[in-house]
Amino acid sequence: MTPTATQLFILIANQFDEMAVIACLSGLRERGVGVSLVGIVPGCLRGHYGILLCPDVCLTELEALPGDGRYGVLIPGRQENARLLWSDPRVHQLLERVLLGEGFVAALRPAQQLFVAGAMVGGNGRFVSHLLAQNDVELSEFIQQLIERIGDD
């Protein structure tokens, strides 16, 4: 399968939701989506249940996104993970670059309340069409929505 034109970044911090992150990462890669696991610090990170994952890249490596690409950012669930991500100014900078570049931000519940509301307020509502929230759908259906969104780009 040919990789998609859109590159998706799954952001994680300690206390991430292991099951959701692994399901999204493997499901998207299986469908040919260019996806990278991004840690907010170098090295392996520990999930909520103690499982260690070693991200593909560290957030500092994304400070300069190539200008010709399309990007998406996925924020996994778990409040602890979402709070750690939200408190990092580099995450805000990445989200701003992605949204200004016509990319999108997707969030799993419960992280969606924090990130979707923040993106709408911070962007004065202009990014609403660039946001995708899991809401009440099952994870497998949300992964399919992500694949369709990426395919539309």
C-alpha positions in Angstrom: 0.0 0.0 0.0 1.3 3.5 -0.9 1.9 5.8 2.1 -0.5 8.7 2.3 0.5 12.3 1.5 -0.5 13.4 5.0 1.9 12.7 7.9 0.2 12.0 11.2 1.9 12.6 14.6 0.6 10.8 17.7 1.7 12.8 20.7 2.4 11.1 24.0 3.6 12.0 27.4 3.9 9.8 30.5 0.6 8.2 31.6 -0.7 7.8 28.0 -3.4 5.3 27.2 -1.4 2.3 26.0 -4.4 0.4 24.4 -5.6 3.5 22.4 -2.1 4.5 21.3 -1.1 1.1 20.1 -4.5 0.5 18.4 -4.2 3.8 16.5 -0.5 3.4 15.6 -0.9 -0.2 14.3 -4.3 0.4 12.7 -3.1 3.5 10.8 0.2 2.0 9.8 -1.6 -1.2 8.6 -3.7 1.0 6.3 -0.6 2.8 4.8 -0.9 6.0 6.8 2.4 7.8 7.4 2.3 8.0 11.2 5.0 8.7 13.8 4.8 8.3 17.5 6.1 11.5 19.1 7.2 11.8 22.7 7.4 15.1 24.5 10.7 14.1 26.0 13.6 12.0 24.6 13.6 8.3 25.4 10.9 5.8 26.3 7.7 6.9 28.1 5.6 4.9 30.6 1.9 4.5 30.0 -0.9 4.4 32.5 -0.5 0.7 33.1 3.3 0.8 33.2 4.0 -0.3 29.6 7.0 1.5 28.0 6.9 2.8 24.5 9.8 4.3 22.7 8.6 7.0 20.3 9.9 7.4 16.8 10.9 11.0 17.4 11.0 13.6 20.2 8.9 16.7 20.0 12.0 18.9 19.6 12.7 17.2 16.3 9.5 18.6 14.9 10.4 22.2 15.4 10.9 22.6 11.7 8.2 20.9 9.6 8.9 20.7 5.9 6.7 23.3 4.3 5.4 21.1 1.5 3.8 18.5 3.6 0.3 18.0 5.0 0.2 17.1 8.7 -2.2 15.9 11.3 -1.8 15.5 15.1 -3.6 12.9 17.2 -4.0 13.5 20.9 -4.7 10.2 22.7 -7.0 9.9 25.7 -6.3 9.9 29.5 -6.5 13.2 31.3 -3.0 12.9 32.8 -1.4 12.5 29.4 -3.6 15.4 28.0 -2.6 17.7 30.8 1.1 17.0 30.3 0.8 17.7 26.6 -1.4 20.8 27.1 1.1 22.3 29.6 4.0 22.0 27.1 4.3 25.2 25.0 6.0 23.2 22.2 2.8 21.3 21.7 0.9 24.5 21.3 3.5 25.7 18.7 3.2 22.4 16.8 -0.6 22.6 16.8 -0.5 26.1 15.5 1.9 25.3 12.7 -0.2 22.3 11.7 -3.5 24.2 11.8 -2.1 27.2 10.0 -0.7 24.8 7.3 -4.3 23.5 6.7 -3.6 20.4 8.7 -5.9 18.9 11.3 -6.0 18.0 15.0 -7.7 14.8 16.2 -8.4 14.0 19.8 -9.6 10.9 21.6 -11.8 11.2 24.6 -11.3 12.5 27.3 -8.5 14.6 25.9 -10.8 16.0 23.3 -12.5 18.4 25.7 -9.2 20.1 26.5 -7.7 20.2 23.0 -10.8 20.8 20.9 -12.0 23.6 23.2 -8.5 25.1 23.3 -8.0 25.0 19.5 -11.4 26.6 19.0 -10.8 29.4 21.5 -7.2 30.0 20.6 -8.1 30.1 16.9 -11.2 32.2 17.5 -13.3 29.4 16.0 -11.6 29.5 12.6 -10.1 25.9 13.0 -13.4 24.1 13.7 -13.3 22.4 10.3 -9.8 21.2 11.1 -10.7 19.4 14.3 -11.8 15.8 14.6 -13.0 14.5 18.0 -13.8 10.9 18.9 -17.0 11.9 20.7 -19.1 8.7 21.3 -17.8 6.5 18.5 -15.8 3.3 19.2 -12.0 3.5 18.7 -12.1 1.3 15.6 -14.7 3.6 14.0 -12.6 6.7 14.9 -9.5 5.2 13.4 -11.6 4.7 10.2 -12.7 8.4 10.3 -9.0 9.4 10.6 -8.1 7.3 7.6 -11.0 8.9 5.6 -9.9 12.4 6.7 -6.4 11.7 5.6 -7.6 10.3 2.3 -9.5 13.5 1.7 -6.4 15.6 2.0 
